[in-house]
């Protein structure tokens, strides 16, 4: 039986204005082309064009993709139609912490190579943990207000002293920087040990004793990372690093 060589075609309506180009329209076009479709790319170049299109097709948003006579819908609808998974906005994910710890590990290897001329020593582990602390602190510092609010859900000290949630990101970042440099250990190690110990106890109580289903504020106030093993590991890493640094004094 001869193979069907009829080209796949789709019609895409998307906003392309002087002051705004819809990113989801571009993503829809790219997705269609990667799936082998020839795209009839139709631009809506004014607000009047957009309003008229929405009224004609009884839709609330653009872009809109048509395949044959069928209106598929917006980018998420198109992704589902083509069998591409779309992560729900509120779905939990470990991607942020995986990316952060992966970058921290690579940075630790680079610093080791530049300073010691080798790829791995015991100092590499110290740099990995301290760099992780700085990167985690940076995530929180992007929006301290949202972090502090989310932190209140489970941190035992923050629930007793609300301002602690605003202090924590600065302590974590500052301690990480000092540990990276290997200076003022008498200050950085006790500070890290204090916040990490409270954090570990708080996470353990919330997750393993109270059995609460919460999001972790570890990578910022808009985190979709579930509170649990990763959060506990973060705090235990800081505890271990602090004890190790104190033992070297």
C-alpha positions as YAML, in Angstrom:
chain: A
units: angstrom
residues:
- id: 1
  name: UNK
  ca: [0.00, 0.00, 0.00]
- id: 2
  name: UNK
  ca: [1.60, 3.33, -1.07]
- id: 3
  name: UNK
  ca: [2.58, 5.70, 1.68]
- id: 4
  name: UNK
  ca: [0.39, 8.78, 2.06]
- id: 5
  name: UNK
  ca: [2.55, 11.73, 1.00]
- id: 6
  name: UNK
  ca: [-0.14, 14.37, 1.45]
- id: 7
  name: UNK
  ca: [1.45, 17.21, 3.44]
- id: 8
  name: UNK
  ca: [0.00, 17.93, 6.84]
- id: 9
  name: UNK
  ca: [-1.34, 21.45, 7.02]
- id: 10
  name: UNK
  ca: [-2.58, 23.71, 9.78]
- id: 11
  name: UNK
  ca: [-3.89, 27.25, 10.01]
- id: 12
  name: UNK
  ca: [-2.69, 29.38, 12.89]
- id: 13
  name: UNK
  ca: [-4.17, 32.69, 13.98]
- id: 14
  name: UNK
  ca: [-1.94, 34.66, 16.32]
- id: 15
  name: UNK
  ca: [-1.34, 38.20, 17.54]
- id: 16
  name: UNK
  ca: [1.52, 40.01, 15.80]
- id: 17
  name: UNK
  ca: [1.25, 43.69, 16.68]
- id: 18
  name: UNK
  ca: [3.72, 46.53, 16.75]
- id: 19
  name: UNK
  ca: [3.84, 46.55, 20.54]
- id: 20
  name: UNK
  ca: [3.08, 42.89, 21.25]
- id: 21
  name: UNK
  ca: [3.83, 39.51, 19.72]
- id: 22
  name: UNK
  ca: [2.09, 36.62, 21.48]
- id: 23
  name: UNK
  ca: [4.75, 34.14, 22.74]
- id: 24
  name: UNK
  ca: [2.25, 31.27, 22.72]
- id: 25
  name: UNK
  ca: [1.57, 31.96, 19.07]
- id: 26
  name: UNK
  ca: [5.26, 31.52, 18.31]
- id: 27
  name: UNK
  ca: [5.35, 28.36, 20.43]
- id: 28
  name: UNK
  ca: [2.33, 26.97, 18.57]
- id: 29
  name: UNK
  ca: [3.97, 27.67, 15.21]
- id: 30
  name: UNK
  ca: [7.22, 26.05, 16.31]
- id: 31
  name: UNK
  ca: [5.40, 22.98, 17.67]
- id: 32
  name: UNK
  ca: [3.42, 22.50, 14.47]
- id: 33
  name: UNK
  ca: [6.52, 22.82, 12.29]
- id: 34
  name: UNK
  ca: [8.45, 20.36, 14.44]
- id: 35
  name: UNK
  ca: [5.60, 17.91, 13.98]
- id: 36
  name: UNK
  ca: [5.86, 18.21, 10.19]
- id: 37
  name: UNK
  ca: [2.95, 20.58, 9.54]
- id: 38
  name: UNK
  ca: [2.94, 23.25, 6.87]
- id: 39
  name: UNK
  ca: [1.60, 26.27, 8.72]
- id: 40
  name: UNK
  ca: [-0.65, 28.90, 7.19]
- id: 41
  name: UNK
  ca: [0.46, 31.62, 9.59]
- id: 42
  name: UNK
  ca: [-2.20, 34.30, 9.81]
- id: 43
  name: UNK
  ca: [-1.39, 37.42, 11.78]
- id: 44
  name: UNK
  ca: [-3.87, 39.46, 13.80]
- id: 45
  name: UNK
  ca: [-2.20, 42.86, 13.61]
- id: 46
  name: UNK
  ca: [-4.57, 45.07, 15.59]
- id: 47
  name: UNK
  ca: [-6.85, 44.92, 18.60]
- id: 48
  name: UNK
  ca: [-9.80, 45.23, 16.23]
- id: 49
  name: UNK
  ca: [-8.60, 42.15, 14.29]
- id: 50
  name: UNK
  ca: [-8.26, 40.19, 17.54]
- id: 51
  name: UNK
  ca: [-11.71, 41.18, 18.82]
- id: 52
  name: UNK
  ca: [-13.35, 40.39, 15.49]
- id: 53
  name: UNK
  ca: [-11.64, 36.98, 15.32]
- id: 54
  name: UNK
  ca: [-12.73, 36.09, 18.88]
- id: 55
  name: UNK
  ca: [-16.31, 37.12, 18.14]
- id: 56
  name: UNK
  ca: [-16.44, 35.20, 14.86]
- id: 57
  name: UNK
  ca: [-15.12, 31.94, 16.33]
- id: 58
  name: UNK
  ca: [-16.60, 32.41, 19.81]
- id: 59
  name: UNK
  ca: [-13.26, 32.05, 21.58]
- id: 60
  name: UNK
  ca: [-11.79, 34.02, 24.48]
- id: 61
  name: UNK
  ca: [-8.08, 33.76, 23.69]
- id: 62
  name: UNK
  ca: [-5.54, 33.59, 20.91]
- id: 63
  name: UNK
  ca: [-3.60, 31.91, 19.39]
- id: 64
  name: UNK
  ca: [-6.00, 29.44, 17.81]
- id: 65
  name: UNK
  ca: [-4.96, 26.53, 15.61]
- id: 66
  name: UNK
  ca: [-7.16, 24.86, 13.00]
- id: 67
  name: UNK
  ca: [-6.25, 21.49, 11.50]
- id: 68
  name: UNK
  ca: [-8.52, 20.77, 8.58]
- id: 69
  name: UNK
  ca: [-11.98, 21.97, 9.58]
- id: 70
  name: UNK
  ca: [-11.35, 21.28, 13.25]
- id: 71
  name: UNK
  ca: [-10.50, 24.06, 15.67]
- id: 72
  name: UNK
  ca: [-7.89, 22.59, 17.99]
- id: 73
  name: UNK
  ca: [-7.53, 25.59, 20.29]
- id: 74
  name: UNK
  ca: [-4.67, 27.36, 22.07]
- id: 75
  name: UNK
  ca: [-1.14, 26.19, 22.77]
- id: 76
  name: UNK
  ca: [-2.07, 23.82, 25.61]
- id: 77
  name: UNK
  ca: [-4.89, 22.31, 23.55]
- id: 78
  name: UNK
  ca: [-2.55, 21.92, 20.59]
- id: 79
  name: UNK
  ca: [0.08, 20.24, 22.75]
- id: 80
  name: UNK
  ca: [-2.50, 17.76, 24.04]
- id: 81
  name: UNK
  ca: [-3.82, 17.17, 20.49]
- id: 82
  name: UNK
  ca: [-0.31, 16.33, 19.29]
- id: 83
  name: UNK
  ca: [0.36, 14.09, 22.27]
- id: 84
  name: UNK
  ca: [2.77, 16.42, 24.02]
- id: 85
  name: UNK
  ca: [2.46, 16.43, 27.80]
- id: 86
  name: UNK
  ca: [1.63, 19.78, 29.36]
- id: 87
  name: UNK
  ca: [2.44, 20.17, 33.04]
- id: 88
  name: UNK
  ca: [-0.43, 21.57, 35.07]
- id: 89
  name: UNK
  ca: [0.31, 24.95, 36.61]
- id: 90
  name: UNK
  ca: [-0.10, 23.68, 40.15]
- id: 91
  name: UNK
  ca: [1.59, 20.31, 39.58]
- id: 92
  name: UNK
  ca: [4.43, 19.44, 41.91]
- id: 93
  name: UNK
  ca: [7.88, 19.08, 40.39]
- id: 94
  name: UNK
  ca: [11.47, 18.53, 41.46]
- id: 95
  name: UNK
  ca: [12.94, 20.19, 38.35]
- id: 96
  name: UNK
  ca: [13.99, 23.44, 40.11]
- id: 97
  name: UNK
  ca: [16.02, 21.68, 42.80]
- id: 98
  name: UNK
  ca: [17.52, 19.22, 40.32]
- id: 99
  name: UNK
  ca: [18.66, 22.12, 38.15]
- id: 100
  name: UNK
  ca: [19.98, 24.08, 41.14]
- id: 101
  name: UNK
  ca: [21.98, 21.22, 42.66]
- id: 102
  name: UNK
  ca: [23.31, 20.19, 39.24]
- id: 103
  name: UNK
  ca: [24.60, 23.70, 38.59]
- id: 104
  name: UNK
  ca: [26.05, 23.88, 42.11]
- id: 105
  name: UNK
  ca: [27.93, 20.61, 41.55]
- id: 106
  name: UNK
  ca: [29.33, 21.81, 38.22]
- id: 107
  name: UNK
  ca: [30.39, 25.11, 39.77]
- id: 108
  name: UNK
  ca: [32.13, 23.24, 42.60]
- id: 109
  name: UNK
  ca: [34.08, 21.16, 40.07]
- id: 110
  name: UNK
  ca: [35.05, 24.32, 38.14]
- id: 111
  name: UNK
  ca: [36.21, 26.13, 41.28]
- id: 112
  name: UNK
  ca: [38.21, 23.06, 42.33]
- id: 113
  name: UNK
  ca: [39.87, 22.90, 38.93]
- id: 114
  name: UNK
  ca: [40.70, 26.61, 38.85]
- id: 115
  name: UNK
  ca: [42.08, 26.77, 42.39]
- id: 116
  name: UNK
  ca: [43.61, 23.33, 42.96]
- id: 117
  name: UNK
  ca: [44.23, 22.04, 39.44]
- id: 118
  name: UNK
  ca: [42.22, 18.88, 39.95]
- id: 119
  name: UNK
  ca: [38.56, 17.94, 39.52]
- id: 120
  name: UNK
  ca: [37.73, 16.60, 42.97]
- id: 121
  name: UNK
  ca: [38.97, 16.87, 46.54]
- id: 122
  name: UNK
  ca: [37.32, 17.10, 49.93]
- id: 123
  name: UNK
  ca: [37.15, 20.86, 49.34]
- id: 124
  name: UNK
  ca: [34.87, 20.18, 46.36]
- id: 125
  name: UNK
  ca: [32.18, 18.87, 48.68]
- id: 126
  name: UNK
  ca: [32.50, 21.98, 50.85]
- id: 127
  name: UNK
  ca: [32.17, 24.23, 47.79]
- id: 128
  name: UNK
  ca: [29.20, 22.23, 46.50]
- id: 129
  name: UNK
  ca: [27.27, 22.68, 49.74]
- id: 130
  name: UNK
  ca: [28.20, 26.34, 50.19]
- id: 131
  name: UNK
  ca: [27.40, 27.17, 46.55]
- id: 132
  name: UNK
  ca: [24.07, 25.36, 46.95]
- id: 133
  name: UNK
  ca: [23.33, 27.50, 50.00]
- id: 134
  name: UNK
  ca: [24.04, 30.69, 48.05]
- id: 135
  name: UNK
  ca: [21.89, 29.62, 45.09]
- id: 136
  name: UNK
  ca: [19.04, 28.56, 47.38]
- id: 137
  name: UNK
  ca: [19.29, 31.85, 49.24]
- id: 138
  name: UNK
  ca: [19.23, 33.76, 45.96]
- id: 139
  name: UNK
  ca: [15.98, 32.04, 44.98]
- id: 140
  name: UNK
  ca: [14.42, 33.21, 48.23]
- id: 141
  name: UNK
  ca: [15.79, 36.75, 47.92]
- id: 142
  name: UNK
  ca: [14.03, 37.26, 44.58]
- id: 143
  name: UNK
  ca: [10.77, 37.73, 46.51]
- id: 144
  name: UNK
  ca: [11.36, 37.68, 50.25]
- id: 145
  name: UNK
  ca: [7.73, 38.53, 51.00]
- id: 146
  name: UNK
  ca: [6.35, 35.49, 49.18]
- id: 147
  name: UNK
  ca: [9.03, 33.25, 50.66]
- id: 148
  name: UNK
  ca: [8.32, 34.44, 54.21]
- id: 149
  name: UNK
  ca: [4.60, 33.85, 53.74]
- id: 150
  name: UNK
  ca: [5.12, 30.33, 52.39]
- id: 151
  name: UNK
  ca: [7.70, 29.60, 55.09]
- id: 152
  name: UNK
  ca: [5.07, 30.23, 57.77]
- id: 153
  name: UNK
  ca: [3.23, 27.08, 56.69]
- id: 154
  name: UNK
  ca: [5.74, 24.81, 58.37]
- id: 155
  name: UNK
  ca: [8.75, 26.49, 60.00]
- id: 156
  name: UNK
  ca: [8.41, 26.28, 63.78]
- id: 157
  name: UNK
  ca: [10.45, 29.38, 64.62]
- id: 158
  name: UNK
  ca: [8.80, 31.52, 61.93]
- id: 159
  name: UNK
  ca: [5.40, 30.59, 63.35]
- id: 160
  name: UNK
  ca: [6.50, 32.01, 66.72]
- id: 161
  name: UNK
  ca: [8.50, 34.97, 65.34]
- id: 162
  name: UNK
  ca: [7.17, 36.01, 61.93]
- id: 163
  name: UNK
  ca: [10.15, 38.25, 61.12]
- id: 164
  name: UNK
  ca: [12.41, 35.19, 61.10]
- id: 165
  name: UNK
  ca: [11.08, 34.34, 57.64]
- id: 166
  name: UNK
  ca: [12.48, 37.65, 56.37]
- id: 167
  name: UNK
  ca: [15.86, 37.08, 58.02]
- id: 168
  name: UNK
  ca: [16.39, 33.47, 56.91]
- id: 169
  name: UNK
  ca: [17.33, 34.12, 53.24]
- id: 170
  name: UNK
  ca: [20.03, 36.59, 54.25]
- id: 171
  name: UNK
  ca: [21.48, 34.20, 56.84]
- id: 172
  name: UNK
  ca: [21.55, 31.30, 54.38]
- id: 173
  name: UNK
  ca: [23.12, 33.36, 51.59]
- id: 174
  name: UNK
  ca: [25.62, 35.09, 53.84]
- id: 175
  name: UNK
  ca: [26.71, 31.87, 55.55]
- id: 176
  name: UNK
  ca: [27.13, 30.19, 52.17]
- id: 177
  name: UNK
  ca: [29.33, 33.02, 50.87]
- id: 178
  name: UNK
  ca: [31.53, 32.99, 53.97]
- id: 179
  name: UNK
  ca: [31.87, 29.20, 53.79]
- id: 180
  name: UNK
  ca: [32.84, 29.42, 50.11]
- id: 181
  name: UNK
  ca: [35.60, 31.86, 51.02]
- id: 182
  name: UNK
  ca: [36.58, 29.92, 54.14]
- id: 183
  name: UNK
  ca: [36.51, 33.05, 56.30]
- id: 184
  name: UNK
  ca: [34.70, 34.01, 59.51]
- id: 185
  name: UNK
  ca: [33.85, 30.38, 60.16]
- id: 186
  name: UNK
  ca: [33.16, 31.25, 63.80]
- id: 187
  name: UNK
  ca: [30.18, 33.25, 62.48]
- id: 188
  name: UNK
  ca: [29.02, 31.38, 59.40]
- id: 189
  name: UNK
  ca: [29.05, 27.84, 60.81]
- id: 190
  name: UNK
  ca: [26.96, 28.53, 63.95]
- id: 191
  name: UNK
  ca: [24.51, 30.61, 61.88]
- id: 192
  name: UNK
  ca: [24.08, 27.80, 59.34]
- id: 193
  name: UNK
  ca: [23.81, 25.20, 62.10]
- id: 194
  name: UNK
  ca: [21.10, 27.22, 63.86]
- id: 195
  name: UNK
  ca: [18.80, 27.82, 60.86]
- id: 196
  name: UNK
  ca: [19.36, 24.37, 59.37]
- id: 197
  name: UNK
  ca: [18.64, 22.54, 62.62]
- id: 198
  name: UNK
  ca: [15.35, 24.39, 63.06]
- id: 199
  name: UNK
  ca: [14.57, 23.75, 59.40]
- id: 200
  name: UNK
  ca: [15.23, 20.02, 59.65]
- id: 201
  name: UNK
  ca: [13.06, 19.64, 62.74]
- id: 202
  name: UNK
  ca: [10.29, 21.73, 61.16]
- id: 203
  name: UNK
  ca: [10.24, 19.73, 57.93]
- id: 204
  name: UNK
  ca: [10.38, 16.39, 59.75]
- id: 205
  name: UNK
  ca: [7.45, 17.39, 61.98]
- id: 206
  name: UNK
  ca: [5.31, 18.76, 59.13]
- id: 207
  name: UNK
  ca: [5.90, 15.88, 56.72]
- id: 208
  name: UNK
  ca: [6.59, 12.76, 58.75]
- id: 209
  name: UNK
  ca: [4.68, 13.44, 61.99]
- id: 210
  name: UNK
  ca: [1.79, 15.72, 61.00]
- id: 211
  name: UNK
  ca: [1.59, 14.15, 57.48]
- id: 212
  name: UNK
  ca: [0.90, 17.51, 55.85]
- id: 213
  name: UNK
  ca: [0.96, 17.94, 52.07]
- id: 214
  name: UNK
  ca: [2.80, 21.23, 51.53]
- id: 215
  name: UNK
  ca: [4.98, 22.99, 48.99]
- id: 216
  name: UNK
  ca: [8.56, 23.74, 50.00]
- id: 217
  name: UNK
  ca: [9.75, 27.34, 50.15]
- id: 218
  name: UNK
  ca: [13.34, 26.16, 49.61]
- id: 219
  name: UNK
  ca: [13.54, 27.53, 46.04]
- id: 220
  name: UNK
  ca: [11.40, 30.61, 46.59]
- id: 221
  name: UNK
  ca: [7.86, 31.63, 47.37]
- id: 222
  name: UNK
  ca: [6.35, 30.39, 44.09]
- id: 223
  name: UNK
  ca: [7.84, 26.92, 44.46]
- id: 224
  name: UNK
  ca: [6.00, 23.83, 43.20]
- id: 225
  name: UNK
  ca: [8.54, 21.54, 44.90]
- id: 226
  name: UNK
  ca: [6.84, 19.31, 47.47]
- id: 227
  name: UNK
  ca: [7.96, 19.61, 51.07]
- id: 228
  name: UNK
  ca: [9.63, 16.37, 52.05]
- id: 229
  name: UNK
  ca: [12.84, 14.44, 51.47]
- id: 230
  name: UNK
  ca: [14.55, 17.13, 49.35]
- id: 231
  name: UNK
  ca: [13.80, 19.84, 51.91]
- id: 232
  name: UNK
  ca: [15.04, 17.67, 54.74]
- id: 233
  name: UNK
  ca: [18.19, 16.81, 52.78]
- id: 234
  name: UNK
  ca: [18.89, 20.51, 52.15]
- id: 235
  name: UNK
  ca: [18.79, 21.24, 55.87]
- id: 236
  name: UNK
  ca: [20.82, 18.17, 56.84]
- id: 237
  name: UNK
  ca: [23.49, 19.15, 54.28]
- id: 238
  name: UNK
  ca: [23.76, 22.55, 55.94]
- id: 239
  name: UNK
  ca: [23.93, 20.94, 59.40]
- id: 240
  name: UNK
  ca: [26.69, 18.59, 58.26]
- id: 241
  name: UNK
  ca: [28.62, 21.40, 56.60]
- id: 242
  name: UNK
  ca: [28.37, 23.59, 59.69]
- id: 243
  name: UNK
  ca: [29.58, 20.82, 62.01]
- id: 244
  name: UNK
  ca: [32.44, 20.02, 59.64]
- id: 245
  name: UNK
  ca: [33.53, 23.65, 59.44]
- id: 246
  name: UNK
  ca: [33.39, 24.01, 63.22]
- id: 247
  name: UNK
  ca: [35.51, 20.88, 63.64]
- id: 248
  name: UNK
  ca: [38.23, 22.52, 61.52]
- id: 249
  name: UNK
  ca: [38.54, 25.57, 63.75]
...
